[in-house]
Amino acid sequence: MNARTEPAEAETRAIARPPLVRELLLVAGLFLVYKLGRQLATGHTGEAFRNARRVWDLERAVHLPGEGDIQNLLLHGDSLVHLANTYYATVHFPATLAFLVWMYLRRPAHYVWARRVLATLTSAALVLPFVFPLAPPRMLAATGLVDTAHVYGPSVYGPPSSDHLSNQFAAMPSLHFGWALMVAVGLIVATRSRWRWLWLLHPLVTLVVIVGTANHYWLDAIVAAAMLGIALAVIRPPRRTPVPPGPAQQAPAPIKKNVLVGAGR
């Protein structure tokens, strides 16, 4: 047995997985709340654009990098920007779902922790658009940014007035980035491979994509990271279960030496 896989198998044996049907319902409910919550927070168009100008001006005041610099990198070629739009449209949900499935099968205790953190982050993120609706930078003319999904495709959004599947004025926080960061953190905490830090590439690529496609501001990702940090501070990961010695690992019983009667006399 490989030493790298032994802790995972020991944990799976030691910790019972939550009931599958219940977890399917909980995870499905999490995704449903995400979609319905965003729809409930629609409206407030004027306030969303006023907040967008405030966010844009604040980023310039604190000298954050321009979102346009990232977009210019993507616009060097149609294939690159099309790939970024595809990543934005197709990776978000499947990657998070695959993460939860893997954690459920291979790291049951860490799965429960990860699911709780994601649920907390998502619930908190759904509240913010009610108090701070925000138009994305692709809608704000002052940014000078291109709506890459609309121009180059593919696009997951229709016109805001007729889009009943999402709330396009809920840019802050970016759950695209928040979920991607949690996937990386969860896999780094739950695994022991020397390569596990490469999972940070997922939120890094996601950050470049959401900013470069003009779907989010830098502050959307910063706020998402801060909210995730609070959730992680409150909901702590489980301790690893010590590996019980197997039959082959048990120390041999001490050998009793026969002592001759009268020896040493």
N, C-alpha and C positions, 0 to 999 in steps of 0.2 A: 504493500500500500504506500502511495506517495505521501510524504510528510505534508505536502501542501493541501491535499484533499482530506487528510485525516480529521482536522478540526471541523470541517464542514459536515462530514459523515457522523462524527460524534455528536455534533449539535442536533442534527436531524433525528438521531436516535433518542437523544435526551429530551427534546422539546416537541410536544405534540403540535401538529399544525392545527390552526383554527378550522372549524367546519367549512368545507369548500363552498357549499350553497350560501351560507351566511356571508362569506367573503365576496363571492360574486355579486351578491345583492348590495353589499356595502360599497364595493368599487364602482359598480354601475350607478349607484346613487351618487357617488362623488362626481362622476362625469356628468350626470344629469343635473345636479345642483350647479355645476360649473356653467352649463349651457343655459339653464333656465334663469340662473341668477344674473347672467349678463343681459338677458332679454328684459328682465324686470327693471334694470337700471337704465333703460333707454330714455331718450328725451334730453332736455336741458341742452339743446344744441348751442344756443348763444353762450351759455356759461362754459361749455366745453371748449369753445374757441377762445374765450377770454383766458381760461386757464392754460390753454396751449401757448398763447403769447407770453404768459407769465413764466411758464416753464422754459420756453426758448430764451427769454431775456435772462433768467436766472442762470442757465447754463453758460451763457456768454459772460455774465458778470463774474462767475467763479472760474472762468477760463477752462471749461471742459472742452475736449476735442470736438470739432465740428462734425456732426453726423454726415455732412456732405463729403468729408474727406474719406470716410468709409465707403460711401456710395460710389464715389469716383473710382475706387478700386474695382468695384463690381461691374461698373459700366465700361470697363476696358474691352469687354467682349460680350456678345449676346448670349453665348453659351454659359458664361460664368454667372450672369445675372439671372438667367433662366434656372440654373442650378440652385441659386440662392432662394428664388421664389418657390421652387419645388421643395426644398428643405423646409422652408417655413410652413408650407401647406401640408406636408405629409409626415414629418418626423415627430412632431410634438406629442400627439396622442399615442401612436404606436410605440415609441421609445419608452414612454412612461408606463404603458401597460405591460410591455415586455419586462421592464424592470421589476414591476410588482409580481408578475408571474414567476420570474426567476427567484426572487426573494422568498416567495411562498414555498417554492419547491426545495430550495437549497438552504435558506436561512430563515426558518420559521419565526424565531424570536425577533430578528432584525426586520422581518417583513411587517410584523405588527407595529413596530416602532416607526418604520418608514411610512406605512399607511396612515398612522396618526399624524405624523408631521405634515404629510401632503394634504390631509383633510383640514388640518388647522390652517395651513398656509392658504389653501383655496378659499376657505370660509372667510378668513380675514380679508383676502384680496377682493372678494365679492362685495364687501361693505364699502370699500373706498370709492368706487364709481358713484355711489349715492351721494357722498359728501364732496367728491372732487371729480366730476366728469371731465374727461380730457380727450380732445381730438388728437389723433396721431399726427406726426409731422408731415405725412404725405398729403394731408388735407389743408395744411397751413401754408398759404401762399408765401408768407414772409420767409419761410425756410429755403425756398428755391429748390426743394428736393423733388425728385421724380417718383411718381407712384409706379414703381417697377412692376408690380404684379399686373396693373392695368395695362401698361405699355408693352411688356415683354411676356407676361403670363408665366405660369398659371396663377389665377387669382382665386382666393377663397371668399372674397367679399363682393357683394353687388353694391348698387347705389344705396347709401345709408337710409334713404326714405323707403326703400322696398326690401331691405335686408331684414328678414324676420328671424334669422337663425343666430345672429350675433349682435352684440352691442359694440359698434365701432367707436363709440365715445368712452370706452373703458380702457384706455391705453395704459393707465397706471393702476397697479403695478403690472409688470410684464410676467404673466404666468408662464409664457414660453421660456423665459430665462429662469424663473423661480423653480419650475419643475425640472428643467435640465440640470440646474445646479444641485437639486436634491438627489437626482439620479446619480450624479457623480459622487456626492458626499456619501450617499448610502452604500454604493459599491466600494468606495475606499474604506469605509468603516467595517463593512461586513466581510471583506476579503483580505488575504495576506500576501498576494502576489506582488513581486517587486515592480510589476508593470501597472499596478492598480491606479497610480497617479495619472496615467494617460486618460483616464475617464474624464479628467478636467477639460479635455479637448471638446467634449460634447457641449458644456455650457459656453466655452469660448467661441466655438463655431456658431452656436445659437446667438450669442451676443452680436457677432459680426453680421449675421443674417438679419436679425430684427432691426438693427440700426441701419444697415446698408440698404435695406428694402424700404426704409422710411415708415415702418410700422410702429416703431417705438423710439423714444428719446433715451439718452443715457440714463436720465433720472428714473425712468420706468424700471430699468434693470437694477439700479442702485437701491431703490425702494423695495423691490422684490427680494434682493439679497438681504437687506436689513430685516425684513419680515421673516424670512427663513431663518436668519440667525437667532431671532427671538424665539421662534418655535423650537429650534434645536436646543436652545438653552433651557427651555421649560420641559421638553420631552426628551429625556436622555436615552441613549442607546443601551441595550442590555449588555450585561457582562457576559463574556464567553464562558460557556459551561466547561469545567475542567474535564479532560478526557479520562474516563475510568480505565484502569489497566485491564487489558484483555488477557485471555488465558496465556498467550505467548509472552506477555509483558510482566506477568506476576513473578516476583522474586522467588527463587527456589527455596524450599524449606531448609533450614540449617541441618547439616548432617551431624548426628550425634556420634561421637566417638565412643567405642567400647572401652570401658575402664576395667582393667583386670583387678580382681580382688587381691589385695595384698601387694599391688604394685607400688613400688617406692619404699617398701619396708626394708 
